[in-house]
Amino acid sequence: MSHKLIQVKDAMSEEGFQLVDGMLTVAEGIKIAHEHKVKAIIIDKRDENDEYGLVMLADIAKQVIAKNRSPERVNLYEIMAKPVLSVSGTMDVRYCSRLFERFGIHTAPVIENNHIVGMVDYTDMVLAHVNDE
């Protein structure tokens, strides 16, 4: 059985995230996420030798709301995951899915030329297979 190559760039969403500064408060991050209707906040690199960070809305619920911390007094950098596991746009979605399973993640930024161009998750990969038929 032959497999038609579906690359991550064919499955990813270009609108599923916002790139922000890690010094923003969680309250500011929530406002940005709400305004742009995203569930992922990417923390920008401080310089070319730094790495991207990631804050999901679920992280805010678990690390701020559930612990009764003030969103106005917590910075995004305090709760971000860093470095974030990222994938190449040219990666086969089968390998991306295996990578997610191996590391216990469900979403990742897509990197091209050292810049984030989108986000991919399991749903995106499954729907790419449906749309390919």
Backbone as numpy.savetxt, mean C-alpha at the origin, in Angstrom:
# Nx Ny Nz CAx CAy CAz Cx Cy Cz
-1.01 -27.07 -19.96 -1.85 -25.90 -19.96 -0.95 -24.67 -19.96
-1.20 -23.77 -20.90 -0.37 -22.57 -20.96 -1.03 -21.46 -20.15
-0.20 -20.60 -19.64 -0.68 -19.50 -18.81 -0.36 -18.19 -19.51
-1.38 -17.34 -19.66 -1.14 -16.02 -20.23 -0.59 -15.12 -19.11
0.51 -14.48 -19.39 1.16 -13.62 -18.40 0.28 -12.40 -18.09
-0.02 -12.25 -16.83 -0.69 -11.04 -16.35 0.27 -10.39 -15.37
0.71 -9.20 -15.72 1.67 -8.50 -14.87 0.95 -7.67 -13.81
1.66 -7.40 -12.74 1.13 -6.59 -11.65 0.62 -5.24 -12.17
1.34 -4.63 -13.11 0.92 -3.32 -13.62 -0.43 -3.38 -14.32
-0.81 -4.58 -14.81 -2.11 -4.75 -15.45 -3.23 -4.95 -14.43
-2.87 -5.25 -13.20 -3.85 -5.52 -12.15 -3.95 -4.37 -11.13
-2.91 -3.61 -10.97 -2.83 -2.61 -9.89 -3.85 -1.49 -10.05
-4.06 -0.79 -8.95 -4.87 0.41 -8.92 -3.94 1.61 -8.80
-4.16 2.59 -9.62 -3.33 3.80 -9.55 -3.89 4.81 -8.56
-5.09 4.57 -8.06 -5.75 5.55 -7.18 -5.94 5.08 -5.75
-5.42 3.93 -5.37 -5.71 3.37 -4.07 -4.86 3.86 -2.92
-4.13 4.94 -3.11 -3.23 5.40 -2.05 -3.01 6.91 -2.15
-2.47 7.47 -1.09 -2.02 8.87 -1.07 -0.62 8.89 -0.50
0.26 9.65 -1.10 1.64 9.82 -0.65 1.71 11.06 0.23
2.16 10.88 1.48 2.19 12.00 2.43 3.49 12.01 3.23
3.70 13.07 3.97 4.84 13.20 4.87 4.52 12.50 6.18
5.47 11.78 6.72 5.28 11.04 7.97 5.06 11.90 9.19
5.37 13.20 9.10 5.17 14.09 10.24 3.70 14.51 10.41
2.87 14.22 9.42 1.45 14.53 9.57 0.88 13.73 10.73
-0.12 14.28 11.38 -0.77 13.55 12.47 -1.70 12.50 11.88
-2.07 11.56 12.70 -3.03 10.54 12.28 -4.34 11.21 11.90
-4.75 12.24 12.65 -5.99 12.96 12.32 -5.91 13.54 10.91
-4.77 14.12 10.56 -4.60 14.67 9.21 -4.60 13.55 8.17
-3.99 12.43 8.50 -3.98 11.27 7.60 -5.38 10.74 7.36
-6.19 10.67 8.41 -7.58 10.21 8.28 -8.35 11.15 7.35
-8.15 12.44 7.52 -8.85 13.42 6.68 -8.45 13.24 5.21
-7.17 13.06 4.94 -6.69 12.87 3.57 -7.26 11.57 2.99
-7.23 10.50 3.78 -7.77 9.21 3.31 -9.25 9.34 2.99
-9.98 10.05 3.83 -11.42 10.24 3.60 -11.68 11.08 2.35
-10.94 12.17 2.20 -11.12 13.06 1.04 -10.83 12.35 -0.28
-9.82 11.48 -0.28 -9.40 10.80 -1.51 -9.95 9.38 -1.62
-10.74 8.98 -0.61 -11.38 7.66 -0.60 -10.36 6.52 -0.79
-9.31 6.55 0.03 -8.26 5.52 -0.02 -8.16 4.83 1.33
-7.60 3.62 1.31 -7.39 2.85 2.54 -5.91 2.73 2.88
-5.04 3.25 1.97 -3.60 3.15 2.18 -2.97 4.54 2.12
-2.13 4.81 3.10 -1.36 6.05 3.13 0.11 5.66 3.04
0.76 6.11 1.98 2.18 5.83 1.80 2.95 7.00 2.41
3.90 6.67 3.26 4.77 7.68 3.87 5.96 7.86 2.95
6.14 9.08 2.48 7.19 9.39 1.51 8.58 9.23 2.13
9.53 8.98 1.26 10.94 8.90 1.68 11.40 10.28 2.12
12.25 10.32 3.12 12.83 11.59 3.56 13.95 12.04 2.64
14.63 11.08 2.02 15.70 11.36 1.06 15.87 10.14 0.17
16.80 10.20 -0.77 16.97 9.11 -1.74 17.48 7.81 -1.10
18.03 7.88 0.11 18.53 6.68 0.79 17.50 6.08 1.76
16.36 6.71 1.86 15.31 6.25 2.77 14.41 5.24 2.06
13.46 4.67 2.77 12.48 3.74 2.21 11.08 4.27 2.47
10.12 3.80 1.68 8.72 4.18 1.88 8.16 3.48 3.10
7.17 4.10 3.72 6.43 3.50 4.81 4.98 3.32 4.39
4.22 2.57 5.16 2.82 2.31 4.82 1.97 2.33 6.08
0.85 3.04 5.99 -0.16 3.04 7.04 -1.49 2.70 6.38
-2.08 1.61 6.81 -3.41 1.24 6.35 -4.42 1.79 7.37
-5.65 2.02 6.93 -6.66 2.49 7.88 -6.85 1.48 9.01
-6.67 0.21 8.71 -6.76 -0.81 9.76 -5.67 -0.60 10.83
-4.50 -0.12 10.40 -3.43 0.17 11.37 -3.84 1.28 12.32
-4.54 2.27 11.79 -5.02 3.38 12.62 -6.03 2.85 13.64
-6.93 1.98 13.18 -7.93 1.40 14.09 -7.25 0.60 15.21
-6.26 -0.21 14.85 -5.59 -1.09 15.82 -4.64 -0.35 16.74
-3.86 0.59 16.19 -2.78 1.21 16.96 -3.14 2.55 17.59
-4.24 3.15 17.15 -4.62 4.45 17.72 -5.99 4.36 18.38
-7.00 4.03 17.61 -8.37 4.03 18.14 -8.53 2.97 19.24
-8.12 1.73 18.97 -8.29 0.65 19.95 -7.50 0.90 21.23
-6.40 1.63 21.12 -5.56 1.91 22.29 -5.89 3.26 22.93
-6.98 3.87 22.45 -7.47 5.14 23.00 -6.41 6.24 22.95
-5.61 6.24 21.87 -4.61 7.29 21.68 -5.26 8.42 20.89
-4.81 9.61 21.07 -5.37 10.77 20.39 -4.82 10.89 18.97
-5.68 10.83 17.94 -5.23 10.97 16.55 -4.54 12.31 16.29
-4.84 13.31 17.10 -4.22 14.63 16.94 -2.82 14.67 17.53
-2.46 13.68 18.35 -1.16 13.70 19.03 -0.21 12.61 18.58
-0.67 11.77 17.65 0.17 10.69 17.13 0.52 11.01 15.68
1.80 10.92 15.35 2.24 11.15 13.97 2.16 9.84 13.19
1.97 9.97 11.89 1.88 8.78 11.03 3.14 7.93 11.11
4.31 8.57 11.20 5.55 7.81 11.24 5.62 6.88 12.45
4.88 7.19 13.52 4.90 6.38 14.73 4.19 5.04 14.55
3.27 4.95 13.60 2.49 3.72 13.44 2.72 3.05 12.08
3.59 3.61 11.25 3.79 3.05 9.91 4.60 1.76 9.94
4.40 0.97 8.90 5.25 -0.19 8.64 6.35 0.30 7.71
7.61 0.04 8.08 8.73 0.52 7.27 9.93 -0.36 7.51
10.61 -0.82 6.50 10.34 -0.58 5.08 9.14 -1.41 4.65
8.45 -0.94 3.65 7.28 -1.64 3.13 7.72 -2.58 2.01
7.15 -3.77 2.00 7.44 -4.72 0.95 6.74 -4.24 -0.31
7.50 -4.04 -1.38 6.93 -3.55 -2.63 7.18 -4.56 -3.74
6.46 -4.39 -4.85 6.60 -5.29 -5.99 6.81 -4.47 -7.26
7.41 -5.12 -8.25 7.63 -4.50 -9.54 6.38 -4.64 -10.40
6.13 -3.66 -11.23 5.00 -3.71 -12.14 5.10 -4.82 -13.16
6.31 -5.30 -13.43 6.49 -6.36 -14.43 6.39 -7.76 -13.83
6.21 -7.86 -12.52 6.11 -9.17 -11.87 4.81 -9.86 -12.30
4.88 -11.17 -12.51 3.71 -11.99 -12.80 2.82 -12.00 -11.56
1.50 -11.83 -11.73 0.62 -11.81 -10.56 0.63 -13.12 -9.79
0.97 -14.24 -10.44 1.08 -15.51 -9.72 2.18 -15.42 -8.68
3.33 -14.85 -9.04 4.44 -14.71 -8.10 4.12 -13.67 -7.03
3.42 -12.63 -7.41 3.02 -11.60 -6.44 2.11 -12.23 -5.38
1.17 -13.03 -5.82 0.26 -13.70 -4.90 1.02 -14.63 -3.96
2.00 -15.34 -4.49 2.82 -16.23 -3.65 3.64 -15.43 -2.64
4.15 -14.29 -3.07 4.91 -13.41 -2.18 4.03 -12.91 -1.04
2.81 -12.49 -1.37 1.87 -12.04 -0.35 1.62 -13.15 0.68
1.38 -14.35 0.18 1.11 -15.48 1.06 2.32 -15.77 1.96
3.49 -15.79 1.38 4.70 -16.11 2.13 4.96 -15.11 3.26
4.69 -13.82 3.01 4.98 -12.80 4.01 3.76 -12.34 4.80
2.62 -12.94 4.53 1.42 -12.62 5.30 0.90 -11.21 5.09
1.02 -10.71 3.87 0.50 -9.36 3.57 -0.65 -9.50 2.57
-1.41 -8.45 2.39 -2.52 -8.50 1.45 -2.50 -7.35 0.44
-1.59 -6.42 0.61 -1.48 -5.30 -0.32 -0.04 -4.81 -0.34
0.36 -4.22 -1.47 1.72 -3.70 -1.57 1.78 -2.60 -2.62
2.67 -1.64 -2.42 2.89 -0.63 -3.45 3.62 -1.24 -4.65
3.34 -0.69 -5.80 4.00 -1.11 -7.04 5.04 -0.04 -7.37
6.29 -0.46 -7.53 7.39 0.46 -7.76 7.91 0.35 -9.19
8.06 1.49 -9.84 8.70 1.57 -11.16 9.67 2.74 -11.10
10.89 2.54 -11.54 11.92 3.60 -11.52 12.03 4.26 -10.16
11.97 3.44 -9.10 12.14 3.89 -7.73 11.02 4.82 -7.23
9.87 4.81 -7.91 8.71 5.61 -7.49 7.47 4.74 -7.45
6.57 5.05 -6.54 5.33 4.30 -6.43 4.38 4.74 -7.54
3.90 3.76 -8.29 2.98 4.05 -9.40 1.59 3.48 -9.15
1.43 2.70 -8.09 0.13 2.13 -7.79 0.20 1.22 -6.58
-0.95 0.60 -6.30 -1.06 -0.39 -5.23 -1.72 -1.63 -5.83
-1.34 -2.78 -5.32 -1.96 -4.04 -5.76 -2.35 -4.85 -4.54
-3.48 -5.54 -4.64 -3.90 -6.44 -3.57 -4.49 -7.70 -4.19
-4.88 -8.63 -3.33 -5.42 -9.89 -3.83 -6.63 -9.67 -4.74
-7.51 -8.76 -4.37 -8.70 -8.50 -5.17 -8.32 -8.05 -6.58
-7.35 -7.15 -6.67 -6.89 -6.67 -7.98 -6.39 -7.83 -8.84
-5.64 -8.74 -8.21 -5.06 -9.85 -8.96 -6.14 -10.82 -9.45
-7.11 -11.09 -8.61 -8.21 -11.98 -9.01 -9.02 -11.35 -10.13
-9.35 -10.08 -9.99 -10.15 -9.41 -11.02 -9.40 -9.28 -12.34
-8.08 -9.19 -12.30 -7.29 -9.15 -13.53 -7.44 -10.46 -14.30
-7.56 -11.57 -13.57 -7.76 -12.87 -14.22 -9.16 -12.96 -14.84
-10.14 -12.41 -14.16 -11.51 -12.43 -14.69 -11.60 -11.57 -15.94
-10.98 -10.38 -15.90 -11.02 -9.46 -17.02 -10.21 -9.97 -18.21
-9.28 -10.90 -17.96 -8.43 -11.42 -19.01 -9.12 -12.49 -19.85
-10.20 -13.06 -19.32 -10.87 -14.15 -20.04 -11.68 -13.67 -21.21
